[in-house]
């Protein structure tokens, strides 16, 4: 992977994470990320972001639904 692209993606993921955390709450976002990360089955680190994208929103919705 191109190292410049890697750092750009890292900053984008970090920014998205922190923004969600501020808007939806630390507990909900942290636990949804943890749950989504545990569902990953990819061993190839270059595929993790692609695999996490569909899992994390589902995990976050589920976590937020339990707060209602």
mmCIF file as Biopython writes it, N, C-alpha, C and O atoms, coordinates in Angstrom:
data_model
#
loop_
_atom_site.group_PDB
_atom_site.id
_atom_site.type_symbol
_atom_site.label_atom_id
_atom_site.label_alt_id
_atom_site.label_comp_id
_atom_site.label_asym_id
_atom_site.label_entity_id
_atom_site.label_seq_id
_atom_site.pdbx_PDB_ins_code
_atom_site.Cartn_x
_atom_site.Cartn_y
_atom_site.Cartn_z
_atom_site.occupancy
_atom_site.B_iso_or_equiv
_atom_site.auth_seq_id
_atom_site.auth_asym_id
_atom_site.pdbx_PDB_model_num
ATOM 1   N N  . UNK A ? 1  ? 0.853   -1.171  0.000  1.0 0.0 1  A 1 
ATOM 2   C CA . UNK A ? 1  ? 0.000   0.000   0.000  1.0 0.0 1  A 1 
ATOM 3   C C  . UNK A ? 1  ? 0.899   1.234   0.000  1.0 0.0 1  A 1 
ATOM 4   O O  . UNK A ? 1  ? 1.944   1.256   0.650  1.0 0.0 1  A 1 
ATOM 5   N N  . UNK A ? 2  ? 0.488   2.231   -0.718 1.0 0.0 2  A 1 
ATOM 6   C CA . UNK A ? 2  ? 1.184   3.505   -0.777 1.0 0.0 2  A 1 
ATOM 7   C C  . UNK A ? 2  ? 1.141   4.160   0.606  1.0 0.0 2  A 1 
ATOM 8   O O  . UNK A ? 2  ? 0.066   4.339   1.177  1.0 0.0 2  A 1 
ATOM 9   N N  . UNK A ? 3  ? 2.305   4.514   1.138  1.0 0.0 3  A 1 
ATOM 10  C CA . UNK A ? 3  ? 2.376   5.048   2.500  1.0 0.0 3  A 1 
ATOM 11  C C  . UNK A ? 3  ? 1.636   6.386   2.638  1.0 0.0 3  A 1 
ATOM 12  O O  . UNK A ? 3  ? 1.045   6.657   3.683  1.0 0.0 3  A 1 
ATOM 13  N N  . UNK A ? 4  ? 1.663   7.212   1.606  1.0 0.0 4  A 1 
ATOM 14  C CA . UNK A ? 4  ? 0.944   8.494   1.658  1.0 0.0 4  A 1 
ATOM 15  C C  . UNK A ? 4  ? -0.561  8.237   1.730  1.0 0.0 4  A 1 
ATOM 16  O O  . UNK A ? 4  ? -1.267  8.867   2.518  1.0 0.0 4  A 1 
ATOM 17  N N  . UNK A ? 5  ? -1.042  7.317   0.909  1.0 0.0 5  A 1 
ATOM 18  C CA . UNK A ? 5  ? -2.459  6.960   0.944  1.0 0.0 5  A 1 
ATOM 19  C C  . UNK A ? 5  ? -2.837  6.387   2.308  1.0 0.0 5  A 1 
ATOM 20  O O  . UNK A ? 5  ? -3.896  6.703   2.849  1.0 0.0 5  A 1 
ATOM 21  N N  . UNK A ? 6  ? -1.982  5.559   2.848  1.0 0.0 6  A 1 
ATOM 22  C CA . UNK A ? 6  ? -2.226  4.960   4.159  1.0 0.0 6  A 1 
ATOM 23  C C  . UNK A ? 6  ? -2.463  6.045   5.210  1.0 0.0 6  A 1 
ATOM 24  O O  . UNK A ? 6  ? -3.424  5.965   5.975  1.0 0.0 6  A 1 
ATOM 25  N N  . UNK A ? 7  ? -1.607  7.044   5.252  1.0 0.0 7  A 1 
ATOM 26  C CA . UNK A ? 7  ? -1.747  8.091   6.263  1.0 0.0 7  A 1 
ATOM 27  C C  . UNK A ? 7  ? -2.961  8.979   6.003  1.0 0.0 7  A 1 
ATOM 28  O O  . UNK A ? 7  ? -3.574  9.474   6.949  1.0 0.0 7  A 1 
ATOM 29  N N  . UNK A ? 8  ? -3.309  9.185   4.756  1.0 0.0 8  A 1 
ATOM 30  C CA . UNK A ? 8  ? -4.528  9.944   4.464  1.0 0.0 8  A 1 
ATOM 31  C C  . UNK A ? 8  ? -5.760  9.184   4.938  1.0 0.0 8  A 1 
ATOM 32  O O  . UNK A ? 8  ? -6.664  9.760   5.543  1.0 0.0 8  A 1 
ATOM 33  N N  . UNK A ? 9  ? -5.786  7.897   4.660  1.0 0.0 9  A 1 
ATOM 34  C CA . UNK A ? 9  ? -6.919  7.079   5.099  1.0 0.0 9  A 1 
ATOM 35  C C  . UNK A ? 9  ? -6.981  7.001   6.620  1.0 0.0 9  A 1 
ATOM 36  O O  . UNK A ? 9  ? -8.061  7.032   7.210  1.0 0.0 9  A 1 
ATOM 37  N N  . UNK A ? 10 ? -5.826  6.902   7.241  1.0 0.0 10 A 1 
ATOM 38  C CA . UNK A ? 10 ? -5.780  6.848   8.698  1.0 0.0 10 A 1 
ATOM 39  C C  . UNK A ? 10 ? -6.386  8.116   9.299  1.0 0.0 10 A 1 
ATOM 40  O O  . UNK A ? 10 ? -7.157  8.045   10.256 1.0 0.0 10 A 1 
ATOM 41  N N  . UNK A ? 11 ? -6.041  9.259   8.746  1.0 0.0 11 A 1 
ATOM 42  C CA . UNK A ? 11 ? -6.594  10.518  9.248  1.0 0.0 11 A 1 
ATOM 43  C C  . UNK A ? 11 ? -8.093  10.612  8.983  1.0 0.0 11 A 1 
ATOM 44  O O  . UNK A ? 11 ? -8.837  11.127  9.817  1.0 0.0 11 A 1 
ATOM 45  N N  . UNK A ? 12 ? -8.540  10.121  7.838  1.0 0.0 12 A 1 
ATOM 46  C CA . UNK A ? 12 ? -9.973  10.157  7.524  1.0 0.0 12 A 1 
ATOM 47  C C  . UNK A ? 12 ? -10.758 9.276   8.493  1.0 0.0 12 A 1 
ATOM 48  O O  . UNK A ? 12 ? -11.785 9.702   9.021  1.0 0.0 12 A 1 
ATOM 49  N N  . UNK A ? 13 ? -10.285 8.053   8.730  1.0 0.0 13 A 1 
ATOM 50  C CA . UNK A ? 13 ? -10.952 7.154   9.669  1.0 0.0 13 A 1 
ATOM 51  C C  . UNK A ? 13 ? -10.970 7.754   11.068 1.0 0.0 13 A 1 
ATOM 52  O O  . UNK A ? 13 ? -11.990 7.719   11.757 1.0 0.0 13 A 1 
ATOM 53  N N  . UNK A ? 14 ? -9.833  8.304   11.482 1.0 0.0 14 A 1 
ATOM 54  C CA . UNK A ? 14 ? -9.747  8.912   12.806 1.0 0.0 14 A 1 
ATOM 55  C C  . UNK A ? 14 ? -10.711 10.084  12.956 1.0 0.0 14 A 1 
ATOM 56  O O  . UNK A ? 14 ? -11.379 10.226  13.981 1.0 0.0 14 A 1 
ATOM 57  N N  . UNK A ? 15 ? -10.775 10.924  11.919 1.0 0.0 15 A 1 
ATOM 58  C CA . UNK A ? 15 ? -11.681 12.071  11.947 1.0 0.0 15 A 1 
ATOM 59  C C  . UNK A ? 15 ? -13.137 11.652  12.022 1.0 0.0 15 A 1 
ATOM 60  O O  . UNK A ? 15 ? -13.923 12.228  12.774 1.0 0.0 15 A 1 
ATOM 61  N N  . UNK A ? 16 ? -13.489 10.647  11.239 1.0 0.0 16 A 1 
ATOM 62  C CA . UNK A ? 16 ? -14.870 10.149  11.252 1.0 0.0 16 A 1 
ATOM 63  C C  . UNK A ? 16 ? -15.211 9.564   12.626 1.0 0.0 16 A 1 
ATOM 64  O O  . UNK A ? 16 ? -16.294 9.796   13.163 1.0 0.0 16 A 1 
ATOM 65  N N  . UNK A ? 17 ? -14.286 8.818   13.168 1.0 0.0 17 A 1 
ATOM 66  C CA . UNK A ? 17 ? -14.493 8.208   14.473 1.0 0.0 17 A 1 
ATOM 67  C C  . UNK A ? 17 ? -14.733 9.275   15.549 1.0 0.0 17 A 1 
ATOM 68  O O  . UNK A ? 17 ? -15.682 9.169   16.326 1.0 0.0 17 A 1 
ATOM 69  N N  . UNK A ? 18 ? -13.879 10.296  15.593 1.0 0.0 18 A 1 
ATOM 70  C CA . UNK A ? 18 ? -14.002 11.316  16.622 1.0 0.0 18 A 1 
ATOM 71  C C  . UNK A ? 18 ? -15.263 12.149  16.441 1.0 0.0 18 A 1 
ATOM 72  O O  . UNK A ? 18 ? -15.898 12.535  17.422 1.0 0.0 18 A 1 
ATOM 73  N N  . UNK A ? 19 ? -15.625 12.425  15.208 1.0 0.0 19 A 1 
ATOM 74  C CA . UNK A ? 19 ? -16.856 13.193  14.980 1.0 0.0 19 A 1 
ATOM 75  C C  . UNK A ? 19 ? -18.079 12.409  15.438 1.0 0.0 19 A 1 
ATOM 76  O O  . UNK A ? 19 ? -18.963 12.959  16.095 1.0 0.0 19 A 1 
ATOM 77  N N  . UNK A ? 20 ? -18.128 11.140  15.096 1.0 0.0 20 A 1 
ATOM 78  C CA . UNK A ? 20 ? -19.245 10.308  15.558 1.0 0.0 20 A 1 
ATOM 79  C C  . UNK A ? 20 ? -19.271 10.222  17.078 1.0 0.0 20 A 1 
ATOM 80  O O  . UNK A ? 20 ? -20.335 10.259  17.695 1.0 0.0 20 A 1 
ATOM 81  N N  . UNK A ? 21 ? -18.113 10.109  17.658 1.0 0.0 21 A 1 
ATOM 82  C CA . UNK A ? 21 ? -18.002 10.015  19.111 1.0 0.0 21 A 1 
ATOM 83  C C  . UNK A ? 21 ? -18.567 11.264  19.791 1.0 0.0 21 A 1 
ATOM 84  O O  . UNK A ? 21 ? -19.247 11.172  20.813 1.0 0.0 21 A 1 
ATOM 85  N N  . UNK A ? 22 ? -18.279 12.421  19.215 1.0 0.0 22 A 1 
ATOM 86  C CA . UNK A ? 22 ? -18.781 13.671  19.786 1.0 0.0 22 A 1 
ATOM 87  C C  . UNK A ? 22 ? -20.291 13.800  19.619 1.0 0.0 22 A 1 
ATOM 88  O O  . UNK A ? 22 ? -20.973 14.320  20.502 1.0 0.0 22 A 1 
ATOM 89  N N  . UNK A ? 23 ? -20.815 13.330  18.489 1.0 0.0 23 A 1 
ATOM 90  C CA . UNK A ? 23 ? -22.243 13.506  18.210 1.0 0.0 23 A 1 
ATOM 91  C C  . UNK A ? 23 ? -23.117 12.427  18.842 1.0 0.0 23 A 1 
ATOM 92  O O  . UNK A ? 23 ? -24.238 12.708  19.268 1.0 0.0 23 A 1 
ATOM 93  N N  . UNK A ? 24 ? -22.615 11.205  18.905 1.0 0.0 24 A 1 
ATOM 94  C CA . UNK A ? 24 ? -23.442 10.095  19.363 1.0 0.0 24 A 1 
ATOM 95  C C  . UNK A ? 24 ? -23.063 9.564   20.743 1.0 0.0 24 A 1 
ATOM 96  O O  . UNK A ? 24 ? -23.797 8.774   21.336 1.0 0.0 24 A 1 
ATOM 97  N N  . UNK A ? 25 ? -21.930 9.998   21.239 1.0 0.0 25 A 1 
ATOM 98  C CA . UNK A ? 25 ? -21.502 9.568   22.567 1.0 0.0 25 A 1 
ATOM 99  C C  . UNK A ? 25 ? -20.382 8.547   22.523 1.0 0.0 25 A 1 
ATOM 100 O O  . UNK A ? 25 ? -20.346 7.662   21.669 1.0 0.0 25 A 1 
ATOM 101 N N  . UNK A ? 26 ? -19.476 8.696   23.462 1.0 0.0 26 A 1 
ATOM 102 C CA . UNK A ? 26 ? -18.298 7.842   23.542 1.0 0.0 26 A 1 
ATOM 103 C C  . UNK A ? 26 ? -18.663 6.368   23.698 1.0 0.0 26 A 1 
ATOM 104 O O  . UNK A ? 26 ? -18.128 5.521   22.981 1.0 0.0 26 A 1 
ATOM 105 N N  . UNK A ? 27 ? -19.551 6.058   24.608 1.0 0.0 27 A 1 
ATOM 106 C CA . UNK A ? 27 ? -19.896 4.666   24.898 1.0 0.0 27 A 1 
ATOM 107 C C  . UNK A ? 27 ? -20.457 3.944   23.676 1.0 0.0 27 A 1 
ATOM 108 O O  . UNK A ? 27 ? -20.021 2.842   23.344 1.0 0.0 27 A 1 
ATOM 109 N N  . UNK A ? 28 ? -21.420 4.569   23.013 1.0 0.0 28 A 1 
ATOM 110 C CA . UNK A ? 28 ? -22.061 3.922   21.861 1.0 0.0 28 A 1 
ATOM 111 C C  . UNK A ? 28 ? -21.072 3.693   20.726 1.0 0.0 28 A 1 
ATOM 112 O O  . UNK A ? 28 ? -21.040 2.614   20.134 1.0 0.0 28 A 1 
ATOM 113 N N  . UNK A ? 29 ? -20.273 4.697   20.424 1.0 0.0 29 A 1 
ATOM 114 C CA . UNK A ? 29 ? -19.349 4.582   19.292 1.0 0.0 29 A 1 
ATOM 115 C C  . UNK A ? 29 ? -18.208 3.619   19.620 1.0 0.0 29 A 1 
ATOM 116 O O  . UNK A ? 29 ? -17.864 2.773   18.794 1.0 0.0 29 A 1 
ATOM 117 N N  . UNK A ? 30 ? -17.629 3.731   20.789 1.0 0.0 30 A 1 
ATOM 118 C CA . UNK A ? 30 ? -16.529 2.840   21.163 1.0 0.0 30 A 1 
ATOM 119 C C  . UNK A ? 30 ? -16.959 1.375   21.133 1.0 0.0 30 A 1 
ATOM 120 O O  . UNK A ? 30 ? -16.256 0.516   20.601 1.0 0.0 30 A 1 
ATOM 121 N N  . UNK A ? 31 ? -18.112 1.111   21.709 1.0 0.0 31 A 1 
ATOM 122 C CA . UNK A ? 31 ? -18.579 -0.279  21.742 1.0 0.0 31 A 1 
ATOM 123 C C  . UNK A ? 31 ? -18.964 -0.792  20.362 1.0 0.0 31 A 1 
ATOM 124 O O  . UNK A ? 31 ? -18.784 -1.974  20.066 1.0 0.0 31 A 1 
ATOM 125 N N  . UNK A ? 32 ? -19.491 0.082   19.519 1.0 0.0 32 A 1 
ATOM 126 C CA . UNK A ? 32 ? -19.841 -0.359  18.162 1.0 0.0 32 A 1 
ATOM 127 C C  . UNK A ? 32 ? -18.594 -0.654  17.347 1.0 0.0 32 A 1 
ATOM 128 O O  . UNK A ? 32 ? -18.579 -1.605  16.565 1.0 0.0 32 A 1 
ATOM 129 N N  . UNK A ? 33 ? -17.549 0.145   17.516 1.0 0.0 33 A 1 
ATOM 130 C CA . UNK A ? 33 ? -16.288 -0.112  16.809 1.0 0.0 33 A 1 
ATOM 131 C C  . UNK A ? 33 ? -15.701 -1.435  17.288 1.0 0.0 33 A 1 
ATOM 132 O O  . UNK A ? 33 ? -15.257 -2.252  16.482 1.0 0.0 33 A 1 
ATOM 133 N N  . UNK A ? 34 ? -15.702 -1.638  18.585 1.0 0.0 34 A 1 
ATOM 134 C CA . UNK A ? 34 ? -15.166 -2.881  19.133 1.0 0.0 34 A 1 
ATOM 135 C C  . UNK A ? 34 ? -15.933 -4.098  18.604 1.0 0.0 34 A 1 
ATOM 136 O O  . UNK A ? 34 ? -15.334 -5.091  18.192 1.0 0.0 34 A 1 
ATOM 137 N N  . UNK A ? 35 ? -17.253 -4.003  18.621 1.0 0.0 35 A 1 
ATOM 138 C CA . UNK A ? 35 ? -18.071 -5.120  18.146 1.0 0.0 35 A 1 
ATOM 139 C C  . UNK A ? 35 ? -17.828 -5.383  16.654 1.0 0.0 35 A 1 
ATOM 140 O O  . UNK A ? 35 ? -17.695 -6.534  16.237 1.0 0.0 35 A 1 
ATOM 141 N N  . UNK A ? 36 ? -17.770 -4.324  15.862 1.0 0.0 36 A 1 
ATOM 142 C CA . UNK A ? 36 ? -17.528 -4.467  14.425 1.0 0.0 36 A 1 
ATOM 143 C C  . UNK A ? 36 ? -16.147 -5.060  14.176 1.0 0.0 36 A 1 
ATOM 144 O O  . UNK A ? 36 ? -15.994 -5.929  13.318 1.0 0.0 36 A 1 
ATOM 145 N N  . UNK A ? 37 ? -15.155 -4.605  14.907 1.0 0.0 37 A 1 
ATOM 146 C CA . UNK A ? 37 ? -13.792 -5.103  14.733 1.0 0.0 37 A 1 
ATOM 147 C C  . UNK A ? 37 ? -13.723 -6.599  15.046 1.0 0.0 37 A 1 
ATOM 148 O O  . UNK A ? 37 ? -12.999 -7.340  14.380 1.0 0.0 37 A 1 
ATOM 149 N N  . UNK A ? 38 ? -14.468 -7.040  16.050 1.0 0.0 38 A 1 
ATOM 150 C CA . UNK A ? 38 ? -14.457 -8.466  16.420 1.0 0.0 38 A 1 
ATOM 151 C C  . UNK A ? 38 ? -15.117 -9.341  15.363 1.0 0.0 38 A 1 
ATOM 152 O O  . UNK A ? 38 ? -14.824 -10.534 15.271 1.0 0.0 38 A 1 
ATOM 153 N N  . UNK A ? 39 ? -16.014 -8.750  14.558 1.0 0.0 39 A 1 
ATOM 154 C CA . UNK A ? 39 ? -16.680 -9.507  13.501 1.0 0.0 39 A 1 
ATOM 155 C C  . UNK A ? 39 ? -15.806 -9.706  12.268 1.0 0.0 39 A 1 
ATOM 156 O O  . UNK A ? 39 ? -16.115 -10.540 11.417 1.0 0.0 39 A 1 
ATOM 157 N N  . UNK A ? 40 ? -14.724 -8.949  12.167 1.0 0.0 40 A 1 
ATOM 158 C CA . UNK A ? 40 ? -13.872 -9.046  10.984 1.0 0.0 40 A 1 
ATOM 159 C C  . UNK A ? 40 ? -13.245 -10.428 10.884 1.0 0.0 40 A 1 
ATOM 160 O O  . UNK A ? 40 ? -12.833 -11.017 11.883 1.0 0.0 40 A 1 
ATOM 161 N N  . UNK A ? 41 ? -13.183 -10.923 9.674  1.0 0.0 41 A 1 
ATOM 162 C CA . UNK A ? 41 ? -12.549 -12.214 9.439  1.0 0.0 41 A 1 
ATOM 163 C C  . UNK A ? 41 ? -11.332 -12.099 8.533  1.0 0.0 41 A 1 
ATOM 164 O O  . UNK A ? 41 ? -10.613 -13.078 8.332  1.0 0.0 41 A 1 
ATOM 165 N N  . UNK A ? 42 ? -11.095 -10.909 7.984  1.0 0.0 42 A 1 
ATOM 166 C CA . UNK A ? 42 ? -9.964  -10.723 7.066  1.0 0.0 42 A 1 
ATOM 167 C C  . UNK A ? 42 ? -8.641  -10.806 7.805  1.0 0.0 42 A 1 
ATOM 168 O O  . UNK A ? 42 ? -8.456  -10.194 8.857  1.0 0.0 42 A 1 
ATOM 169 N N  . UNK A ? 43 ? -7.744  -11.560 7.244  1.0 0.0 43 A 1 
ATOM 170 C CA . UNK A ? 43 ? -6.385  -11.616 7.758  1.0 0.0 43 A 1 
ATOM 171 C C  . UNK A ? 43 ? -5.499  -10.611 7.029  1.0 0.0 43 A 1 
ATOM 172 O O  . UNK A ? 43 ? -4.445  -10.226 7.535  1.0 0.0 43 A 1 
ATOM 173 N N  . UNK A ? 44 ? -5.922  -10.192 5.855  1.0 0.0 44 A 1 
ATOM 174 C CA . UNK A ? 44 ? -5.166  -9.243  5.045  1.0 0.0 44 A 1 
ATOM 175 C C  . UNK A ? 44 ? -5.499  -7.831  5.511  1.0 0.0 44 A 1 
ATOM 176 O O  . UNK A ? 44 ? -6.632  -7.377  5.355  1.0 0.0 44 A 1 
ATOM 177 N N  . UNK A ? 45 ? -4.533  -7.146  6.074  1.0 0.0 45 A 1 
ATOM 178 C CA . UNK A ? 45 ? -4.768  -5.813  6.633  1.0 0.0 45 A 1 
ATOM 179 C C  . UNK A ? 45 ? -5.212  -4.796  5.595  1.0 0.0 45 A 1 
ATOM 180 O O  . UNK A ? 45 ? -5.836  -3.795  5.948  1.0 0.0 45 A 1 
ATOM 181 N N  . UNK A ? 46 ? -4.907  -5.028  4.329  1.0 0.0 46 A 1 
ATOM 182 C CA . UNK A ? 46 ? -5.333  -4.087  3.293  1.0 0.0 46 A 1 
ATOM 183 C C  . UNK A ? 46 ? -6.833  -4.180  3.045  1.0 0.0 46 A 1 
ATOM 184 O O  . UNK A ? 46 ? -7.411  -3.271  2.450  1.0 0.0 46 A 1 
ATOM 185 N N  . UNK A ? 47 ? -7.473  -5.251  3.485  1.0 0.0 47 A 1 
ATOM 186 C CA . UNK A ? 47 ? -8.905  -5.434  3.270  1.0 0.0 47 A 1 
ATOM 187 C C  . UNK A ? 47 ? -9.754  -5.037  4.480  1.0 0.0 47 A 1 
ATOM 188 O O  . UNK A ? 47 ? -10.982 -5.019  4.392  1.0 0.0 47 A 1 
ATOM 189 N N  . UNK A ? 48 ? -9.130  -4.729  5.577  1.0 0.0 48 A 1 
ATOM 190 C CA . UNK A ? 48 ? -9.865  -4.452  6.808  1.0 0.0 48 A 1 
ATOM 191 C C  . UNK A ? 48 ? -10.831 -3.284  6.640  1.0 0.0 48 A 1 
ATOM 192 O O  . UNK A ? 48 ? -12.001 -3.389  7.009  1.0 0.0 48 A 1 
ATOM 193 N N  . UNK A ? 49 ? -10.354 -2.178  6.088  1.0 0.0 49 A 1 
ATOM 194 C CA . UNK A ? 49 ? -11.228 -1.011  5.937  1.0 0.0 49 A 1 
ATOM 195 C C  . UNK A ? 49 ? -12.426 -1.337  5.066  1.0 0.0 49 A 1 
ATOM 196 O O  . UNK A ? 49 ? -13.543 -0.920  5.371  1.0 0.0 49 A 1 
ATOM 197 N N  . UNK A ? 50 ? -12.213 -2.069  3.998  1.0 0.0 50 A 1 
ATOM 198 C CA . UNK A ? 50 ? -13.307 -2.440  3.097  1.0 0.0 50 A 1 
ATOM 199 C C  . UNK A ? 50 ? -14.312 -3.329  3.826  1.0 0.0 50 A 1 
ATOM 200 O O  . UNK A ? 50 ? -15.517 -3.210  3.601  1.0 0.0 50 A 1 
ATOM 201 N N  . UNK A ? 51 ? -13.848 -4.186  4.665  1.0 0.0 51 A 1 
ATOM 202 C CA . UNK A ? 51 ? -14.741 -5.091  5.388  1.0 0.0 51 A 1 
ATOM 203 C C  . UNK A ? 51 ? -15.436 -4.402  6.550  1.0 0.0 51 A 1 
ATOM 204 O O  . UNK A ? 51 ? -16.576 -4.730  6.877  1.0 0.0 51 A 1 
ATOM 205 N N  . UNK A ? 52 ? -14.758 -3.450  7.174  1.0 0.0 52 A 1 
ATOM 206 C CA . UNK A ? 52 ? -15.324 -2.775  8.333  1.0 0.0 52 A 1 
ATOM 207 C C  . UNK A ? 52 ? -16.459 -1.828  7.944  1.0 0.0 52 A 1 
ATOM 208 O O  . UNK A ? 52 ? -17.377 -1.608  8.734  1.0 0.0 52 A 1 
ATOM 209 N N  . UNK A ? 53 ? -16.407 -1.273  6.749  1.0 0.0 53 A 1 
ATOM 210 C CA . UNK A ? 53 ? -17.418 -0.301  6.322  1.0 0.0 53 A 1 
ATOM 211 C C  . UNK A ? 53 ? -18.850 -0.801  6.428  1.0 0.0 53 A 1 
ATOM 212 O O  . UNK A ? 53 ? -19.687 -0.063  6.948  1.0 0.0 53 A 1 
ATOM 213 N N  . UNK A ? 54 ? -19.190 -1.996  5.976  1.0 0.0 54 A 1 
ATOM 214 C CA . UNK A ? 54 ? -20.583 -2.430  6.128  1.0 0.0 54 A 1 
ATOM 215 C C  . UNK A ? 54 ? -20.921 -2.911  7.548  1.0 0.0 54 A 1 
ATOM 216 O O  . UNK A ? 54 ? -22.086 -2.887  7.946  1.0 0.0 54 A 1 
ATOM 217 N N  . UNK A ? 55 ? -19.932 -3.336  8.295  1.0 0.0 55 A 1 
ATOM 218 C CA . UNK A ? 55 ? -20.181 -3.880  9.630  1.0 0.0 55 A 1 
ATOM 219 C C  . UNK A ? 55 ? -20.391 -2.781  10.658 1.0 0.0 55 A 1 
ATOM 220 O O  . UNK A ? 55 ? -21.312 -2.869  11.470 1.0 0.0 55 A 1 
ATOM 221 N N  . UNK A ? 56 ? -19.564 -1.753  10.641 1.0 0.0 56 A 1 
ATOM 222 C CA . UNK A ? 56 ? -19.595 -0.728  11.679 1.0 0.0 56 A 1 
ATOM 223 C C  . UNK A ? 56 ? -20.930 0.004   11.750 1.0 0.0 56 A 1 
ATOM 224 O O  . UNK A ? 56 ? -21.460 0.155   12.851 1.0 0.0 56 A 1 
ATOM 225 N N  . UNK A ? 57 ? -21.506 0.471   10.638 1.0 0.0 57 A 1 
ATOM 226 C CA . UNK A ? 57 ? -22.812 1.157   10.754 1.0 0.0 57 A 1 
ATOM 227 C C  . UNK A ? 57 ? -23.897 0.255   11.346 1.0 0.0 57 A 1 
ATOM 228 O O  . UNK A ? 57 ? -24.722 0.710   12.138 1.0 0.0 57 A 1 
ATOM 229 N N  . UNK A ? 58 ? -23.893 -1.003  10.966 1.0 0.0 58 A 1 
ATOM 230 C CA . UNK A ? 58 ? -24.885 -1.941  11.511 1.0 0.0 58 A 1 
ATOM 231 C C  . UNK A ? 58 ? -24.686 -2.097  13.022 1.0 0.0 58 A 1 
ATOM 232 O O  . UNK A ? 58 ? -25.652 -2.119  13.784 1.0 0.0 58 A 1 
ATOM 233 N N  . UNK A ? 59 ? -23.452 -2.201  13.434 1.0 0.0 59 A 1 
ATOM 234 C CA . UNK A ? 59 ? -23.136 -2.331  14.848 1.0 0.0 59 A 1 
ATOM 235 C C  . UNK A ? 59 ? -23.524 -1.065  15.610 1.0 0.0 59 A 1 
ATOM 236 O O  . UNK A ? 59 ? -24.037 -1.143  16.726 1.0 0.0 59 A 1 
ATOM 237 N N  . UNK A ? 60 ? -23.280 0.092   15.011 1.0 0.0 60 A 1 
ATOM 238 C CA . UNK A ? 60 ? -23.619 1.356   15.653 1.0 0.0 60 A 1 
ATOM 239 C C  . UNK A ? 60 ? -25.128 1.525   15.780 1.0 0.0 60 A 1 
ATOM 240 O O  . UNK A ? 60 ? -25.618 1.962   16.821 1.0 0.0 60 A 1 
ATOM 241 N N  . UNK A ? 61 ? -25.864 1.185   14.735 1.0 0.0 61 A 1 
ATOM 242 C CA . UNK A ? 61 ? -27.338 1.260   14.805 1.0 0.0 61 A 1 
ATOM 243 C C  . UNK A ? 61 ? -27.863 0.365   15.915 1.0 0.0 61 A 1 
ATOM 244 O O  . UNK A ? 61 ? -28.753 0.752   16.671 1.0 0.0 61 A 1 
ATOM 245 N N  . UNK A ? 62 ? -27.310 -0.823  16.003 1.0 0.0 62 A 1 
ATOM 246 C CA . UNK A ? 62 ? -27.737 -1.762  17.031 1.0 0.0 62 A 1 
ATOM 247 C C  . UNK A ? 62 ? -27.442 -1.210  18.425 1.0 0.0 62 A 1 
ATOM 248 O O  . UNK A ? 62 ? -28.269 -1.316  19.331 1.0 0.0 62 A 1 
ATOM 249 N N  . UNK A ? 63 ? -26.277 -0.630  18.585 1.0 0.0 63 A 1 
ATOM 250 C CA . UNK A ? 63 ? -25.886 -0.069  19.881 1.0 0.0 63 A 1 
ATOM 251 C C  . UNK A ? 63 ? -26.772 1.111   20.266 1.0 0.0 63 A 1 
ATOM 252 O O  . UNK A ? 63 ? -27.181 1.237   21.420 1.0 0.0 63 A 1 
ATOM 253 N N  . UNK A ? 64 ? -27.065 1.967   19.304 1.0 0.0 64 A 1 
ATOM 254 C CA . UNK A ? 64 ? -27.913 3.143   19.581 1.0 0.0 64 A 1 
ATOM 255 C C  . UNK A ? 64 ? -29.349 2.715   19.876 1.0 0.0 64 A 1 
ATOM 256 O O  . UNK A ? 64 ? -30.023 3.343   20.691 1.0 0.0 64 A 1 
ATOM 257 N N  . UNK A ? 65 ? -29.819 1.660   19.226 1.0 0.0 65 A 1 
ATOM 258 C CA . UNK A ? 65 ? -31.191 1.174   19.451 1.0 0.0 65 A 1 
ATOM 259 C C  . UNK A ? 65 ? -31.373 0.696   20.891 1.0 0.0 65 A 1 
ATOM 260 O O  . UNK A ? 65 ? -32.465 0.809   21.447 1.0 0.0 65 A 1 
ATOM 261 N N  . UNK A ? 66 ? -30.323 0.169   21.491 1.0 0.0 66 A 1 
ATOM 262 C CA . UNK A ? 66 ? -30.433 -0.307  22.862 1.0 0.0 66 A 1 
ATOM 263 C C  . UNK A ? 66 ? -30.523 0.832   23.859 1.0 0.0 66 A 1 
ATOM 264 O O  . UNK A ? 66 ? -30.938 0.636   25.002 1.0 0.0 66 A 1 
ATOM 265 N N  . UNK A ? 67 ? -30.130 2.039   23.421 1.0 0.0 67 A 1 
ATOM 266 C CA . UNK A ? 67 ? -30.198 3.201   24.314 1.0 0.0 67 A 1 
ATOM 267 C C  . UNK A ? 67 ? -31.587 3.818   24.331 1.0 0.0 67 A 1 
ATOM 268 O O  . UNK A ? 67 ? -31.917 4.561   25.255 1.0 0.0 67 A 1 
ATOM 269 N N  . UNK A ? 68 ? -32.406 3.527   23.333 1.0 0.0 68 A 1 
ATOM 270 C CA . UNK A ? 68 ? -33.733 4.148   23.237 1.0 0.0 68 A 1 
ATOM 271 C C  . UNK A ? 68 ? -34.737 3.517   24.152 1.0 0.0 68 A 1 
ATOM 272 O O  . UNK A ? 68 ? -35.895 3.935   24.179 1.0 0.0 68 A 1 
#
